[in-house]
Every structure is written in C-alpha cells, then in structure tokens.
C-alpha cells in the first residue's frame, strides 16, 4: 500500500480540524491513496460518519484518536501540573483494539476529564491489545521531553511506551512541517529509534485539506480561543504545511527517512476494523415469570384500552383491536417488542415519580400501541395518523420515540435506566448542529 495519512483531524476536532468528512475520501482517492486515518483530539465523534464515507468511496478507513495523556494519574486534578498533558496517537488494528480505544476514550471523559479528556499510561497498559501507538506531534510526551532538553527522559518514555504497546506496536512519529523545533525533534527521534530499535513513521498532522486552507484555519483557531487575527499573542500553528499532502510530496519531504514512509503503508495494511450496521443491539426487557414478550405487551395494551380510548361510531372497538393487532404483528416481526417495553418502562417510572413527561413528538405519534402504553398522548385513529411512517418492513433505519422529560429531573430517568440495564448497555447520543 502507498503512503497513508495516519494523523488527521476532521471537523470533529472542534474549532481545530477543518477536514470535512464528506469531502475527505474523494480527495484521498484523487491524490492516489487507498486508505486514511481519523485521529481527532480526544474524541471519536466522527468515527461512524468517517467509516461510512470512506467505505462508500472505496477508501480503507483507519479508526483512531489523538488522546491526551495525564502526567500523573488520569484522575488527578489537584496540582498545577495536572493541567499539562501529552498527545498520543492510537490506531485500532483490530475490532478488539476498537473496543479498547472506545473504553479508553470513555474513561477519559467519565473519570479523567480535566480541561481535556485524559488517560494515563497505566490505563493504557490495561487496554493496549489491538492498538498501535504513534508518539504524536510536538505536543507528544517524547517530543516534549526532547524540546525540554531532557533526552534521557525522552528515551525512557519511548522505552516505556514500547513495553506497554509491544515493540512492533509503538512508532516514533516524524513530521516535516518547516518548524525548526520539528527538525530538532526529528533528529533526536531518529537517534532514539536506532538506540532502542524502534520503528519510525511519517505523518503530517493534517488539520485542513488544501494548502490554501491554512489562512481559514487560523480564523478557526481564533474562534476557538476568542482572539483576533491582529492579536500578536494569539495561538498559531507556526506553519502552513498541515494539509493533506500527496504521497509524492510526503516522499519528497522524507527523503532522509524512506522507512518512515514505507511504514505508513504497513500500518494501514495491519489495521482492519469492521463496523456492523446491520445487527440491532438492544437490551432484553426482563419479563414477568410465565409469559412471553408478545403476550405481555398485548395484555398491557388491552388493559389500558378502556382508560385510554373512547369508542365512537367512526372508530369502534373492532377498529382499535384490528389496528392494535396489526401494529403488534409488525413490531414483533421486526424485533422491536423489547424496544417498546423498555421505553414504556422508563416512562412509567418517570410518571410514578412525578416527573413531567412530554406528550411525544414525531412519527411515533402514529402508533396506537405507543398511545395505549402511555409512550405518547395522542390517539392516532381520530387524526388518521399513519403507523407506517414510524415503522414498516421497508424502513432501513431504526425508529425512535422523541420523548421530553422535565430538564430538572431528567437525570433521575437516566439513572433509572443505567441501574436497570447496566452502564455498559446505556449511552447518551450527542447531537451536532452543522451549517
């Protein structure tokens, strides 16, 4: 495989990365490359979008993250030095590696957040299987030690990371960006690599797509830091070379170390993560003893009908029973009975605790079963609302109920779901607004 970019930031490195995922794979192919990595700062927000976009364009996606490493314990937040943190590139070689990377990033946010989501070397040691690490940019721990004049520490850190990851899974990262500091670091990294027999790899720390995007990227940094372009003390990259360079440009820049170029292709060939978007993974709703899911949800609907429904000449009992059984058959055949019961259960809990619950929004209001279960508060029959807009055998994406809880007590509902199904089965989904 040809040269591959293994250190690249998308728009999900918020107000820092300017590579648009929608445009990136076509640019990678245009430049003659077969694969590309995503390594956003401390987060994995863009992984699914990146994976799908790359697959659609026949570009091999490499899933990674530029994590922040705390100088002491990742849970430490008491000393001034705890604000300092080094960068480290982690790439998922296997699906086991992706699981470990997800775990590390989650722990960084849940337990290690202090200005940034952070891990530490001990945590990495516990979850290093299936991962490949690169020593990162000038903000990496090894380069930082070199820049501080402590070559002994730099060598010791490189040795430690090699022991944590395994000698074939830790690479010293060389960059060619025109910065004098980088030239100094590159020289030292090559010496350390020779002394410790560690492999090297070439990257470009891509923050934007084209060379002409360097100036707009400066504006992005000003937005991040609240500074003006005219401010002499504003944050700067100090170079206009952090774009998605062609393999030819990279080979020319690294004529002094061709093995670092070759190793990008070797790493790309090793990284083979697959994401499954076909299988739906839902917790199983715990049933009362002696009943099955279909009979249970049907009995709940029948029990609620006298209280929830007023029969009329237009829509009588037969109409409601027919619609209910039709919906239940579709829900059963598509495997969503557990989903309905899970939602019914936490809404029931919220109402029992006196937590205000909204009437329901979106296409879910077209489901009579949802209405009978109290998930929504709109009877769909009098308003001729279509169940098929919410759920039908042709629907590709999973349906979801739009539910609102009182913001002051919303956390109680989330805690209930966490306690019932386990923290490893519950996640909150972030929403990004885009232009």
Steps between C-alpha positions, in 0.01 A plus 500: 500500500622853420556779751204536740412795723486362855466830689203703378242726663147541370242765587430296815823635647276791581623844392836344412459239227368628168491180293139442402421129509257529210781623273800319645476150342471637146807718562692199632415304184580797279851509651547131430470361853304191597448558874475777758481532878282716722676618819298780652608665825381288792168407337345248263194701399567466130594132479173361363456780247864462394474121469188517285637777278825310441322173424273673253803648321695170511760646736619287790404670829747483789340581834705689753521784748761747619458448872621723783731333753502636855845553655396326822183295561221575254265562791733757661370858487672672790841623386589765247691235304178301458394756238796392288448201274676332213353386169505141376359351179313171544384299198269199518665204330216257574143507628639414843716808468193709415327373814807598703521840332131565570557403862804726538320803352194434716710472816681819398170688495329334796790478747790693349352827377700803613503772233523208254401130508813321625637151541833395653760238419373255764150509351647454152699201625172331600333565164778491242411181314415553135636855499793667323647815656693788340695751708297790351590860414718750687246476783572131552674396819816380328539814281422721800783339698736555206400866472556540875855376452439178694607234251529240778133545587403489131680170456348358819149600385555341159622183671196496731253545216673223307460271801133599546402457136752237390808584289313456169209718613673823600644735237700817540319759290696726267347809340621746237323831549773763468522569872858518638385323816378211288838461332662478843243246620530289184875470543466390862218256417715336233782457752265354763347269239846367412597453864178323599440333164158662468320555169425849369203631306437817296189712553388852420256579784239601240270771632361618166463364151686736267800731536269795435300410811779607737365854537137395565639255756659792686156660520364175641764507775408861579138392541613224735712728718293818479784699344530723193725441202672828583592376849878440503463256790227285347539125464683405180608177337811676373483321165279483192595140425231310695290403199422165337816459296539263208717185528752668269524805727544279806765282335689812396479645852626176656782416265715495814296207640322290234421226753266743678300533179496125437378434854181703441393245240593209727292644783208563263509137389498384862197708600186306413204615706147421386184668628168315484203723425260217418460335838283685751621468857235564764483403865250225569201608707469283809164325486275392787532127553272280291434736209656593168571841351214504249231386743627743762496810282158402360358460849635843597327653198169323569508600867560866405239522226194572720682792668678636193238463226152636445323299232290688245282415205789580271756295692355220710652222706556280194697777327726547799560128553575451132747791493661387826553142380632619164754727669602229745558254217731746324677589827551130575618406150750788493635416846397818683277365779787536750558857383134593563508335842825669601360843409167422668684397816709815549209729409284316753776545759525873425125551539492300824774728636307812404745596224336700222498309170418657165219369277739360239621647171570380149379198307465291816170680561358283220527185710188387685706255707719790615187694596351208694828452685512868597813568294307762303186692589335531159246242383601452134168368366284815521779696333571238232868481601694230319682230694707425187675836525649375825553133429464286193691202353662727238650738752879480497587701812387414849198701620516704818257676727556871560436542870541807717555496875509793739860620478527537878439126560605347171810359669281282726360320197849446357617365838206258506586365154869471595418307815255268327701412189856571612735783407653287225162482323402868519641798313394856432522613139643843423344722235709735286360801319661554160488770235 
